[in-house]
Amino acid sequence: MKIFDEIKLDKDGSSEHLYIQLYKVLKALIMEGKLKKGDRLPPIRKLSELLKVNNVTIVTSYRMLEEEKLVYKKVGSGTYVALNFQNHENFFQEQKTPLIDQGHIQLEENAINFASATPSTDLFPVDDFKKVLNEVLDRDKGSAFGYQESQGYYPLRVAIKEYVATYKIVTEISNIQIISGAQQGIDIIAKGLLNHGDYVMIEGPSYRGAMAVFESRGAKIIDIPLEKDGLSLQDLEKKIIAYQPKFLYIMPNFQNPTGISYSLEKKKKILKIAEKYNLLIVEDDYLSDLNFCNDENITLKSLDHKDLVIYIKSFSKIFMPGLRLGFLIVPKLIYKEVLLAKHTTDISTSGLLQRALELYLKRGIWQQHIKYMSTQYMERFEVMVESLEKYMPQEVQYSLPTGGVNFWFKLPEPLSSKELYEIAVKQQIVFAPGHLFFLSSKEGSYFRLSTAAVTVSEIEYGIKKLSGLINELIRKQNHHSDQTNGYTPIL
Ligand SMILES: Cc1ncc(COP(=O)(O)O)c(C=O)c1O
């Protein structure tokens, strides 16, 4: 095709790698409709001769297009454009999350709920909170109901500065931003920093609520596979170079959904990489308080000496989700953008609740509550571990987390967790099928069980029953394979 003859790469003047230049040119040709669905890209050797670059340059740029599903390979035949521009729009539309896939799972009243990672309401410290609320009302009267500073109630930010010091996070009061829940934190970061078409990197799998935010801003999401001790660093670096993302969103402690905690070594290496490429990292710390072993699960922010980490803290999992309270620690570089986004979103977080939380922290009731929550969650955690060891079929792969509430499993292929879900729901057991947490719904064999909203007695009963259902599926599958692969004697 003639258009390939017209491709020009800047071999001397540009600081951009040749494979990125080529990837961008080819992508633009597809986006502009100059390359259409079914068009064949030139064979690697031919294009490398034409452009006078080596084969690896062509292979890498084709692979990048393939990762974005803009092209596909046919074995022994070549690389083809996967879609027309109009369909390309649809491709990003398709990534939009249906409501059910955002974690809205229908629950029967008596169901055993392994799906929710939110604490059951009996754990909420209602009486203690009532006392501080009444105290605030008597003390502050009407001013508790006036508009508040967008950045947050100053005494609460002072209390938070002291609170995060216990996590070895050193920050200024002026860097703390009060938010109406971590979800709002993710949203205002995206609102402040992202433009339509920007790239954002996440862990694969990741928290569905964050993906939905990035999609709603028109961002393109790239996932990086998780290994046992955190992100794949090789993949991370390669993709930073290829996509130049606006930021990386991660949960380094007790990741949602996998429960994985990054090793200290990996946390440090990720910060080094961030420094090298001047990459902002959004650390969503929704749960690091629930550490049930002796390993130090330090936050990334505690190690961040270059001010590249935006730290998000939610109080939902360890306190009360309905309060809609949390905070950000925002690097100086982007503070203005985030503050403006907060202001345009809801002006400020509820003054009454901020004041009550400040008293709650100042009086030390907070520490007592965290201790209480830890013992409650730890008991559930231990029963869960025992039940898994006792009942979960060997064919199911999982590794135990060291804290938190999430456990992540892989069914033996080709069993699908959606199929298991359909069967389990009928038996009053719900959990979160794994495809909810991936960008591509191809990952069908994973599922997440959470211990946040189940009682100790429900855990053992639920795991026993669920394991029975999995065994049944495995048995049926084996039976089916025996039949389809069976030998027929020749008589
Ligand atoms: C990883 C993660 N981040 C953020 C949130 C949202 O938290 P919040 O209730 O504080 O908005 C959740 C809720 O499930 C979560 O799992």
The ligand as an SDF file (V2000), in Angstrom:
LIG
                    3D

 16 16  0  0  0  0  0  0  0  0999 V2000
   -9.8620   -0.1770   46.8540 C   0  0  0  0  0  0  0  0  0  0  0  0
  -11.0070    0.7030   47.1840 C   0  0  0  0  0  0  0  0  0  0  0  0
  -10.8600    2.0200   47.0760 N   0  0  0  0  0  0  0  0  0  0  0  0
  -11.8620    2.8570   47.3550 C   0  0  0  0  0  0  0  0  0  0  0  0
  -13.0840    2.3970   47.7550 C   0  0  0  0  0  0  0  0  0  0  0  0
  -14.1850    3.3720   48.0390 C   0  0  0  0  0  0  0  0  0  0  0  0
  -14.1430    3.7110   49.3910 O   0  0  0  0  0  0  0  0  0  0  0  0
  -15.0590    4.8220   50.0390 P   0  0  0  0  0  0  0  0  0  0  0  0
  -16.2240    4.1300   50.6580 O   0  0  0  0  0  0  0  0  0  0  0  0
  -14.1830    5.4890   51.0540 O   0  0  0  0  0  0  0  0  0  0  0  0
  -15.4870    5.7620   48.9690 O   0  0  0  0  0  0  0  0  0  0  0  0
  -13.2890    1.0150   47.8830 C   0  0  0  0  0  0  0  0  0  0  0  0
  -14.5920    0.4940   48.2900 C   0  0  0  0  0  0  0  0  0  0  0  0
  -14.8670   -0.6650   48.2070 O   0  0  0  0  0  0  0  0  0  0  0  0
  -12.2160    0.1600   47.5960 C   0  0  0  0  0  0  0  0  0  0  0  0
  -12.3410   -1.1700   47.6960 O   0  0  0  0  0  0  0  0  0  0  0  0
  1  2  1  0
  2  3  1  0
  2 15  2  0
  3  4  2  0
  4  5  1  0
  5  6  1  0
  5 12  2  0
  6  7  1  0
  7  8  1  0
  8  9  2  0
  8 10  1  0
  8 11  1  0
 12 13  1  0
 12 15  1  0
 13 14  2  0
 15 16  1  0
M  END
$$$$
